[in-house]
């Protein structure tokens, strides 16, 4: 598993799954950019363009889009699968 992956987490302050996703990445020692959509409303269009959805969390790992908190998908993306 690479810790040099480019990871972006699109989240909101009130989303419990966003907190779980970020805590999971932190527990694995993965650095990530946290895009707080409550504070950066203009970036909502990025998740719509990338995922086709407006729900959070949306996690981008090396260009792979994961919608929701899915440990298996996160681990697979981090390992390059």
C-alpha positions, -999 to +999 in steps of 0.1 A: +000+000+000+014+033-010+013+063+013+023+086-015-011+084-032-028+116-042-059+115-020-087+141-019-117+137+004-148+159-004-168+162+028-192+182+050-190+191+087-223+172+094-216+139+076-207+110+099-194+089+071-170+117+061-156+116+096-152+078+094-135+080+060-110+106+072-103+088+104-098+056+085-073+073+062-055+089+091-053+055+109-035+041+078-011+070+078-024+084+045-021+121+039-051+137+021-066+170+011-098+176+029-122+197+008-149+209+032-179+217+010-195+237+038-167+262+035-158+257-002-193+256-018-179+263-053-161+230-053-194+210-052-193+211-090-161+190-088-178+161-072-208+163-095-184+162-125-163+134-110-189+112-095-222+123-110-236+127-075-239+154-048-236+130-018-206+129+004-181+116+011-165+114-023-129+102-022-105+105-050-074+083-049-050+087-078-079+096-100-102+067-089-135+080-075-151+063-045-186+074-034-193+068+002-172+052+029-161+019+015-130+004+032-125-023+006-126+002-023-103+026-004-078-002+003-079-014-033-074+021-047-045+027-023-028-005-034-032+004-070-059-021-078 
